[in-house]
Amino acid sequence: MRVAVVTVGDELLAGDTVNTNATWLCGRLTERGVRVERVTTVPDRVADIARVVNEYRAEYDAVIVTGGLGPTHDDLTMEGVAAAVGRGVEEHPDAVEWLTEHGGYAAENLAEGTTHLPAGARMLPNEVGVAPGAVVESVYVLPGVPKEMKAMFELIEGEFEGTPTYSETVVTSEPESGLLDRIRSVREEFDVRVGSYPGENVRLKVTAADPDTAAEASAWLRRRVELAEE
């Protein structure tokens, strides 16, 4: 399964907020064997949201959009997603029922727009907040507040399945440029992918389709690189 993640918010682009949602989602999806192939951040503009979502839903099995839900002036994600799939935005009866029956709100006290979702969408309840999410065609719309996003994703994570992979990490004190020969050799010797991540030391992430291959390849590398001190 191939997935794209779209995060919405001017605050992300301005650097006012760290985009922890994208990192968390990518990690959870990867654990489920799902390939995340795009992570894109767009501003709070309907046209930008619609353009990116429309492009990605044609290319990927699913698109996850976070941020910009609710009734305030800059909460434009539902409108943008609706435009991407050629639908209007309307009050959703399931959203009204959830917020009045489970959220403890009176319908007349809900801010206008809170329960508006793309026409025909499946409502996703917000169990730790107010603004509901939605699924329309292959697009999943989640809140931007991290605790709300995480709780809502857990309701639908079973809909994201792929081929599990297994990884091990080798940490070396050698410079990244000096490791190219061993990285090439381990890939020739084993059916693995190797990611190289420089920092104070270099982390080599060895990923395979089965745990034995990942373990054997990482052991092969450990015998041939200068390991960093723990």
CORFENZI-V738478 format. One record per backbone hydrogen bond with DSSP energy under -0.5 kcal/mol. NH is the residue of the N-H (numbers start at 0). CO is the residue of the C=O. Records with the same first field share a line. If there is no record, write none. Layout:
NH = CO  CO
This chain:
2 = 34
3 = 61
4 = 37
5 = 63
6 = 39
7 = 65
8 = 41
11 = 8
12 = 8
13 = 9
14 = 11
15 = 10
16 = 10
19 = 17
22 = 18
23 = 19
24 = 20
25 = 21
26 = 22
27 = 23
28 = 24
29 = 25
30 = 26
31 = 27  28
32 = 29
33 = 28
34 = 0
35 = 33
36 = 2  34
37 = 2
39 = 4
41 = 6
44 = 42
48 = 44
49 = 45
50 = 46
51 = 47
52 = 48
53 = 49
54 = 50
55 = 51
56 = 52
57 = 53
58 = 54  55
59 = 55
60 = 1
61 = 1
62 = 137
63 = 3
64 = 62  139
65 = 5
66 = 141
74 = 71
75 = 73
76 = 67
77 = 67
79 = 75
80 = 76
81 = 77
82 = 78
83 = 79
84 = 80
85 = 82
86 = 81
89 = 116
91 = 114
92 = 90
95 = 91
96 = 92
97 = 93
98 = 94
99 = 95
100 = 96
101 = 97
102 = 97
104 = 98
108 = 105
109 = 105  106
113 = 110
115 = 112
116 = 89  114
118 = 87
120 = 117
121 = 134
122 = 120
123 = 132
124 = 122
126 = 124
128 = 125
131 = 113
132 = 123
133 = 140
134 = 121
135 = 138
138 = 135
139 = 62  137
140 = 133  138
141 = 64  139
147 = 144
148 = 144
149 = 145
150 = 146
151 = 147
152 = 148
153 = 149
154 = 150  151
155 = 151  152
156 = 152
158 = 155
159 = 156
160 = 158
161 = 31
162 = 32
163 = 161
165 = 207
167 = 205
169 = 203
171 = 169  201
172 = 225
173 = 225
177 = 174
178 = 175
179 = 176
182 = 178
183 = 179
184 = 180
185 = 181
186 = 182
187 = 183
188 = 184
189 = 185
191 = 189
192 = 206
194 = 204
196 = 194  202
197 = 195
201 = 171
202 = 196  200
203 = 169  201
204 = 194  202
205 = 167  203
206 = 192  204
207 = 165
213 = 209
214 = 210
215 = 211
216 = 212
217 = 213
218 = 214
219 = 215
220 = 216
221 = 217
222 = 218
223 = 220
224 = 220
226 = 224
227 = 170
